[in-house]
Amino acid sequence: MANLAVNFCGMEFINPVMPAAGPPVRDADCVLACAKGGAGGLVTKTISVKAAEVPRPCMEEISGGFLNTELWSELPPEQWIQEEYVKCRVPGLPLIVSLGYTANEITSLVPKVSNFADALEISTHYVGKDINPIIKSLKAAKESGLPVFMKISPGIPDVGEFVKALESEGADGFVAINSVGPCLHIDIENGNPFMGSKMGYGWLSGKAIKPIALRHVYEIASNVSVPVIGVGGISTGKDAIEMMMAGASAVQMCTEPILRGPKVYGKVAEEMNKWLDQHGYVSVEDIIGLAIKNMRNRSFSTTPIYPEVNKEMCISCGMCVESCAYQAIKLEPKACIDISKCFGCGLCVTRCPKKAIKL
């Protein structure tokens, strides 16, 4: 079996799969359920100086994704400090405590939570141009003496330069990304948004945001030397492998555990192990940043690469024919590609349910 253990910032993780700060870790009992479900490290729901007043309804599964109006913890910080954090300590599993949002709030919280944490995750929901407030939040967290991971929201114009600036100010790592939004979904049966927020807006997570998260992780990891924890759209072991190839040292999950329960952490870790074994990798650390390394030798081309069909694998389902925008594929009775018409777009490769078409 491949070695799933990862080590960064002085923390030893038995596997690189952990919860993200959200409903699956809303209190100590939920955190412990994540540990029992196979998580390799633990994260607590973000707290601030007061409990959040969360709009209801606050979660909705939509086609291809998930909307939420979740905020920080609905539990008062005093309850976390006096009761929850001490219960969250599990031998062998690092504990990352999530805090938000301003420098003043973090300054108030750091002395009260530092004894419970192996590292801090700082959420600011920053998407503006003035980085100084974020630097102040970072410096407030650094007073803890613990490793500090800054959580990155999508929408920052030049995320590479942004994270380089934070690394130079002492950031020990990054978590990317927060959910995407604001977004809107309307129930056409009554003409109203389902989300309970004032404007009916929610924030998008789940499978739909994985390509956005991957791009952020890839760009961040390409620009800094500190570890990146990838989060956004991970639901399978292959998703986690892809995120780590983009440069993540570990991954976090939120939406999938909401939908499938805490056993999903162990399931994803098992799927990762199986994939690594099948592909001859000794350790999960061997794939970290693989895509970044490969891109250094990757050539750009506008010349079509024509796909080929494995006739033995083709089941003549017709999905490639149906979706070929260039009318270059026919069933005769197996799929047959006319390269005089083929544009080399690659869609048929991704549409084939049996992987019978390859570039």
C-alpha positions in Angstrom: 0.0 0.0 0.0 1.2 3.5 -0.8 2.1 5.8 2.0 -0.6 8.4 2.5 1.2 10.3 5.3 2.1 14.0 4.7 4.2 16.3 6.8 4.3 20.1 6.7 4.7 23.0 9.2 5.8 20.5 11.8 2.4 18.6 11.6 2.2 14.9 10.8 -1.0 13.8 9.0 -1.8 10.1 8.6 -3.5 10.9 5.3 -4.0 14.2 3.5 -7.8 14.3 3.8 -9.5 16.6 6.4 -12.7 18.5 6.9 -13.0 22.2 5.9 -14.3 24.8 8.3 -18.1 24.5 7.9 -21.2 22.5 9.1 -19.4 19.1 9.3 -17.3 20.5 12.1 -19.9 22.7 13.8 -19.1 21.4 17.3 -16.8 18.9 19.0 -19.0 15.9 18.5 -19.0 16.6 14.8 -15.2 17.0 14.8 -14.8 13.6 16.5 -17.1 12.0 14.0 -14.7 13.3 11.2 -11.8 11.6 13.1 -13.8 8.4 13.4 -14.7 8.6 9.7 -11.1 8.5 8.6 -9.9 12.1 8.4 -6.1 12.5 8.6 -6.3 15.9 10.3 -9.0 18.1 11.9 -10.3 21.6 11.3 -12.8 23.5 13.4 -15.6 25.7 12.2 -14.6 29.4 12.0 -15.3 31.4 15.1 -15.3 35.2 15.5 -15.9 37.4 18.6 -19.7 36.6 18.6 -22.0 33.9 17.4 -23.3 34.1 13.8 -26.9 34.7 13.1 -27.3 32.4 10.2 -30.2 33.0 7.7 -32.6 30.0 7.2 -32.9 28.0 5.1 -29.2 28.0 4.6 -28.3 25.0 2.5 -29.6 23.7 -0.8 -28.4 21.0 -3.2 -28.7 22.3 -6.8 -27.9 20.6 -10.2 -24.1 20.2 -10.3 -23.4 22.0 -7.0 -24.5 23.3 -3.6 -25.6 26.7 -2.3 -25.3 27.9 1.2 -25.8 31.0 3.3 -23.6 29.6 6.1 -21.5 32.1 8.1 -19.1 31.5 10.9 -20.0 29.4 14.0 -23.5 29.8 15.4 -22.0 28.8 18.7 -20.6 31.6 20.9 -16.8 31.7 21.1 -17.0 31.2 24.8 -18.5 27.8 24.3 -15.7 26.8 21.9 -13.1 28.0 24.3 -14.6 26.6 27.5 -16.1 23.3 26.2 -15.6 22.4 22.5 -11.9 22.8 21.7 -10.6 20.6 24.5 -12.8 17.7 23.2 -11.5 18.2 19.7 -8.0 17.0 20.5 -7.5 13.5 19.1 -4.1 11.8 19.5 -2.2 11.6 16.2 -4.5 14.1 14.4 -3.3 17.7 14.1 -6.0 20.3 14.9 -6.3 23.5 12.9 -8.4 26.2 14.5 -10.2 28.5 12.1 -10.6 32.2 13.1 -12.1 35.3 11.4 -12.1 38.0 10.4 -10.5 41.4 11.1 -7.2 42.0 12.8 -9.0 43.3 16.0 -11.2 40.2 16.2 -8.3 37.9 15.6 -6.1 39.7 18.2 -8.9 39.2 20.7 -9.3 35.5 20.0 -5.7 34.3 19.5 -4.7 34.2 23.2 -7.8 32.3 24.0 -7.5 29.5 21.4 -3.8 29.0 20.9 -3.3 26.4 23.6 -5.8 24.1 21.8 -4.4 24.4 18.2 -1.5 23.0 16.2 -2.1 25.7 13.6 -4.5 28.5 12.8 -6.5 29.0 9.6 -7.5 32.7 9.0 -10.6 33.5 7.0 -11.0 37.1 5.8 -13.2 36.7 2.7 -11.0 39.3 1.1 -11.5 40.1 -2.6 -10.4 43.8 -2.8 -7.2 45.6 -3.8 -5.9 46.9 -0.5 -3.9 44.0 1.0 -3.0 45.9 4.2 -6.1 44.7 6.2 -5.2 41.1 5.4 -1.6 41.6 6.4 -2.8 43.0 9.7 -5.0 39.9 10.2 -2.0 37.7 9.4 0.3 39.5 11.8 -2.3 39.3 14.6 -2.5 35.5 14.1 1.3 35.2 14.0 1.3 36.5 17.6 0.1 33.0 18.5 3.5 31.5 17.6 1.7 28.8 15.6 1.8 28.1 11.9 -0.8 30.4 10.2 -2.7 29.4 7.0 -4.5 32.2 5.1 -7.7 31.1 3.4 -8.0 32.5 -0.1 -11.3 33.6 -1.7 -11.8 33.4 -5.5 -12.0 36.7 -7.3 -8.6 38.2 -6.3 -7.3 39.8 -9.5 -3.7 38.5 -9.3 -3.7 35.7 -6.8 -0.1 34.8 -7.5 1.2 38.3 -6.5 -1.2 38.4 -3.6 0.0 35.2 -2.0 3.7 36.1 -2.6 3.1 39.3 -0.6 1.5 37.3 2.2 4.3 34.8 2.2 6.8 37.6 2.6 4.8 38.8 5.6 5.1 35.5 7.3 2.2 33.3 6.0 3.1 29.7 6.7 0.7 28.3 4.2 -2.6 28.8 2.3 -6.0 27.2 2.1 -7.8 27.7 -1.3 -10.6 28.3 -2.0 -13.6 29.7 -0.2 -17.0 29.1 -1.8 -17.9 31.1 -4.9 -20.4 33.9 -5.1 -22.7 35.4 -4.4 -25.0 33.3 -6.5 -28.8 33.1 -7.0 -31.2 30.1 -7.5 -34.9 30.6 -7.9 -37.6 28.1 -7.1 -39.8 28.4 -10.3 -42.8 26.9 -8.5 -43.2 30.0 -6.3 -40.9 32.5 -7.9 -38.7 33.0 -4.8 -35.1 32.2 -4.0 -34.7 29.2 -1.7 -31.9 30.7 0.3 -33.0 32.6 3.4 -30.6 35.6 3.1 -32.0 39.1 2.7 -31.3 39.2 -1.1 -31.9 35.4 -1.5 -28.2 35.0 -2.5 -26.1 32.0 -1.6 -22.5 30.8 -2.1 -21.6 28.0 -4.5 -19.6 25.0 -3.4 -19.5 21.3 -4.4 -18.5 19.7 -7.7 -19.2 22.8 -9.8 -16.3 24.8 -8.3 -13.6 22.2 -8.6 -12.0 23.7 -11.8 -12.0 27.1 -10.1 -10.3 25.7 -7.0 -7.8 23.7 -9.0 -6.7 26.8 -10.9 -6.2 28.8 -7.7 -4.3 26.0 -6.0 -2.1 25.6 -9.1 -1.4 29.3 -9.3 -0.7 29.7 -5.6 1.5 26.6 -5.4 3.4 27.9 -8.5 4.2 31.2 -6.7 5.1 30.3 -3.1 7.3 27.8 -1.3 4.9 27.2 1.6 2.2 24.4 1.6 -1.2 24.8 0.1 -4.3 23.0 1.3 -6.8 22.5 -1.6 -10.5 22.8 -1.0 -13.4 23.0 -3.4 -15.4 20.3 -5.2 -13.6 17.3 -3.9 -15.9 14.2 -3.7 -13.6 11.3 -4.7 -10.1 10.0 -4.3 -9.4 11.0 -8.0 -10.5 14.6 -7.2 -8.0 14.7 -4.3 -5.3 13.2 -6.5 -6.0 15.9 -9.1 -5.8 18.7 -6.4 -2.5 17.4 -5.1 -1.1 17.2 -8.7 -2.1 20.9 -8.9 0.2 21.6 -5.9 -1.8 20.9 -2.8 0.0 19.2 0.1 -3.4 18.2 1.6 -7.1 18.6 0.9 -10.2 19.7 2.8 -13.8 18.7 2.1 -17.1 20.3 3.2 -20.0 19.8 0.8 -19.5 16.0 0.2 -19.5 15.2 4.0 -22.6 17.3 4.3 -24.3 15.1 1.7 -22.8 11.7 2.5 -21.6 11.9 6.1 -18.2 11.8 7.9 -17.3 8.3 6.6 -16.5 10.0 3.3 -13.0 11.1 4.5 -11.8 7.6 5.0 -13.5 6.5 1.7 -11.6 9.2 -0.2 -8.3 8.3 1.5 -8.9 4.6 0.5 -9.6 5.6 -3.1 -6.4 7.6 -3.2 -4.4 4.7 -1.9 -5.9 2.4 -4.5 -5.2 4.8 -7.3 -1.6 5.3 -6.2 -1.0 1.6 -6.0 -2.5 1.1 -9.4 -0.2 3.7 -10.9 3.0 2.6 -9.1 3.5 5.4 -6.7 5.1 4.6 -3.3 3.9 7.8 -1.6 1.3 10.4 -2.0 4.0 13.0 -1.7 5.3 11.8 -5.1 2.4 13.4 -6.9 2.4 16.8 -5.1 2.9 19.5 -7.8 3.2 17.0 -10.6 1.2 19.2 -13.0 3.4 22.2 -12.2 6.5 20.2 -13.1 4.9 18.8 -16.3 3.8 22.2 -17.5 7.5 23.3 -17.6 8.0 21.0 -20.6 4.5 21.2 -22.1 4.3 22.7 -25.6 1.4 24.9 -26.8 -0.2 23.9 -30.0 -3.1 24.9 -32.3 -2.6 21.9 -34.5 -5.3 19.3 -34.1 -4.5 16.0 -32.4 -6.9 13.5 -33.9 -8.5 11.0 -31.5 -8.4 7.2 -32.1 -11.1 4.7 -31.3 -10.5 1.3 -29.7 -13.1 -0.7 -31.6 -13.0 -3.5 -29.0 -13.9 -1.1 -26.2 -16.6 0.8 -28.2 -20.2 -0.2 -27.3 -21.8 1.9 -30.1 -23.7 4.0 -27.6 -23.6 7.0 -30.0 -22.8 9.6 -27.3 -19.8 10.8 -29.3 -21.8 11.1 -32.5 -24.6 13.0 -30.7 -22.2 15.6 -29.2 -19.7 16.1 -32.2 -20.1 19.7 -33.2 -18.2 19.0 -36.4 -20.2 16.0 -37.6 -17.0 14.0 -37.8 -18.1 10.8 -36.1 -20.4 8.0 -37.4 -21.4 4.6 -36.1 -20.3 1.9 -38.7 -21.3 0.0 -36.5 -18.5 1.2 -34.1 -17.5 4.8 -33.8 -15.5 6.0 -36.8 -13.8 9.4 -37.0 -13.4 11.3 -40.2 -10.2 13.3 -39.7 -11.1 15.5 -42.7 -13.9 16.9 -40.6 -12.4 16.4 -37.1 -11.3 19.6 -35.4 -9.4 17.8 -32.6 -11.5 19.5 -29.9 -11.3 16.5 -27.6 -14.9 16.4 -26.5 -15.5 12.9 -27.6 -12.7 11.7 -25.4 -14.4 13.0 -22.3 -17.9 12.0 -23.4 -17.1 8.3 -24.0 -18.4 6.3 -21.1 -16.0 3.4 -21.8 -12.9 5.4 -22.4 -12.7 3.9 -25.9 -11.6 7.1 -27.5 -8.2 8.5 -26.7 -6.0 11.3 -28.1 
